């Protein structure tokens, strides 16, 4: 009986030693892979070629079958802001949109050790694939008509008629003075609306427009909208 107990204790000891060894092997492998991922520095070009191009195309031309939009027709600043939003999870898109998929893909890319700087990736895509890159001017000055057409019309419509599906109100039914005051409030963030309203989104959109270098005065923009679109 005593001999049996000794053998049993010996087997338990061997089992514990094996478990410890397996655990140590697992931990060494896990930590090594983690260190490898951290030290494995990929360039923006490598990340795009290995990962992003699978959906967005070798030349950033997009892929309809994968619902991946083209990136070779997007302004440099817009690209950088979009990539920053995706990485930070700050996009205002609703659940179930392409942005949800993109945020998931972004996490996968980072988990593979392919983290990248938003500005570097935006520069790589823009200057390698956008046909307008050769004419790019960093300090370009935009007119109010260009700002409205390129930015504001996406939500408020070509004729400032508003777009219901985007919860963007019409601007062509506002008096010049009222329109200017509203734009002043948006620029100064002095509106009293509660969080989550359209004005919160407008303030954010206005910040994006300014980051693109598309600054304007409320008076100039109000006069442009009123002169060109107001329904008298």
Protein Blocks (a to p, Z undefined) as FASTA:
>chain_A
ZZmmmmmmmmmmmmmmmmmmmmmmmmmmmmmmmmmmmmmccdfklmmmmmmmmmnopnln
opfklopacfklccfklmmmmmmmmmnopafbdehiaklmmmmmmmmmmmnopaccfklm
mmmmmmmmmmklmmpcfklccdfklmmmmmmmmmnojnlnopfklopacfklccfklmmm
mmmmmmnopafbdehiaklmmmmmmmmmmmnopacdfklmmmmmmmmmocZZ
